[in-house]
Amino acid sequence: MSYARKSYCDVYVFLDVGGQLECCMCDLPDGPSTFVATTTDAMLAHLDAHRAAGHDVPDETYEGLRAEQRVNDRWMGLVAGGKDPDEAWEEAAR
C-alpha cells in the first residue's frame, strides 16, 4: 500500500511486506536513503521532518496513515514478533 509517491510529491511512503513503513528514496539530509518505521507515529514524525525541510508532503498522506494506523501498527507488531505476514494481516484486520 502506497501512501505517497514521488510522481506527485517529495516522498515515497508505503507499507512494506517485510513488516514496516518505508520512506524510500528519502531526501532528508544526513538521513538514510530509506527510512524504516515500525510504527505509524514514527513515520508521521519522519514526515513532519520532511515538511520542516520544505518538502511537499500531501495532507492525504497523513490522513491515510492515520486512518489505517490501528491495523497497520498491529500488523507490524505481529510480523516483528515472527508471524507470517499474510497470517498476521488476517489477524490484524479483525
Buried (B, 14 or more C-beta within 10 A) or exposed (E): EEBBEEEEBBBBBBBBEEBBBBBBEBBBEEBEEEBBBBBBEBBBEBBEBBEEEEBEBBEEBBEBBEEBBEBBBBBBBBBEEEBEBEEBBEEBEE
